[in-house]
Amino acid sequence: MEWMTTIDNPGKTYLMQGNEAIVRGALEAGIHFAAAYPGSPSSEIMTMLGHIADEQGFYAEWSTNETCALEACMGASFAHARALCVMKQNGLMVVGDALHTCGLSGVKGGLVLVTADDPSAHSSTNEFDSRNMAMSAGIPMLEPSSIQEAKDMVKYAFDLSEQLQQIVLLRTVTRINHGRSNVTLGELPAAKKPLATIGEWDRMVAINWFHEVQYAKLDQARELFEESPFNTYEGPETPELLIVTSGTGRLYSRESIETLKVKDRVGVLSLGTTWPLPEALIAKHLAKVSKVLIIEEVEPFLERGVAAIAGKTAGVSVEIIGRDRGAALSQVYELHPDRVRKAIGTALGIDFMPAIPGDVTNPVVIPERALTFCAGCPHRASFFLMKQTLRLTETPGVVMGDIGCYTMGGQRAGHYLYNFLGCMGAGVSAAEGMGQLTRYGFDQPIMALAGDSTFFHSCIPGLINARYHNSNMLFVILDNSATAMTGFQPHPGIGRNCMGHPSEAISITKVVEAIGCPVTIADPFDVEGTTETVYRLLKEPGLKVLILQQMCATLAVRKKAKRRVWVDNDICRGDECGCGRFCSRVWGCPGNIWDAEAGKARIDEVVCVGCGVCASLCPSGAIKVEGGEA
């Protein structure tokens, strides 16, 4: 895009995605270094930075995990480089130790950590609110309420970081990251700030007595935030209702006030600096009202902070309602216009009608679309054969997993295989613990699953622990040669880095063998042969590792022409076959369709990618591949 590569074009306006705006802000800040681990809704930021890093003269990397990313940025900052670290809210919990350490040690060059929260957990296991981590780590935090602010705050955050010599957290949410809006560009720096020579007595260390210094930095940030241009008020001088909001809450509040036609009754105090809170500014507005509504994503973070300020401010007596205990808004899930309108309307005693087009008494019910694997996904074959294998064992198997594309293995797409589902890398460690219970008579087969990117991210310590204690379990690595869930970002096993440069691929097999684990490699598309392999490994005592290798279907289609798969209707006997509509109902591939009118199966050749696994499983042999049976 032009805005990425233009050396200097201030004042020009472009339509941008929120993550694009953050990238532009990083360019305007003159970053030297960027590191991240992919996770939606943040993934596009580092993808774009990687594409332009060489051209714009900075370094970018997809790190092995979030802790590696943050600690690499800390190292760059020590040399006075401006470093940007990017992750989603789950990743912020991964870096808890490093983040709290950084809060004590402080920084030299500007260090900004962008965390992308996912209210309603659209692509996450939880909707953790990152603001709690900023408070816990004792570091300043900013929160954009528009895509323009997302860009502007990045540059401001770097300046603030260097002024305070402290890491700064920039918290975004899905609707900012993936929303689009007009953004006016600022200037790009003519040259990057020079790095510093690290002297013998230079230090950036975390020591407990720095805690006092950390609080002093927070106090300094609070003073600066009292006058921040990112904190704004709009509305009457003495409103009937004061809304205190941050992030997307400002946009929802504005829209709702206009819809309800209550501009003369409601004031909006929008805070872009959400930790530490600008206490004097908030207290000034609280003194003018008797009722306050807090609108925020997701936890009642602002609500509790505002209540604390009200409680210690003389002459202030207000009713504060928000998400705490569901007083005005749901305690869970993201905001949307109807929820905010209802909260404002209820606070003002106005009847509320949801903004549903047409007849609101009989709204159209849109059926939910079940999540499923892509057409040709090797995980579909892997979960099918593992489910079938566990049905052959004498005692029921237990399957432990974690987060990735393969999370759907716990849903209909994966035949509800999982018994346990945790965070990245949790499956192998949970299985290790269960595998120690054989001494108490526990004899159920135990399997742990993880993807190839997750293996590098967080499974290696768990696997070492399982090997060290020789746990009785089978660890299955689903190697589809991609960080597929978040957009095919490279990982250490791919042989390419973030900037597109070749790198030496790290062999999962050799890493596992170096740990001392016996390794078996199999192809999930060889359903019969791999089923026998899984059954054999489950019978063997001790720790075993199985690597199921088959390229992600999306990547495979990009690299080679797909094979044609079709149904021979002269052979397919439909319901008379006794297969239970296996290809469409059981197999569940989007390319396999049941033709109700004909009473037979058919292949959607637009969706089908030509893997041909359904042909190998069809009991009647009616599904054909490239002119013959697969």
Disulfide bonds with the S-S distance in Angstrom:
none
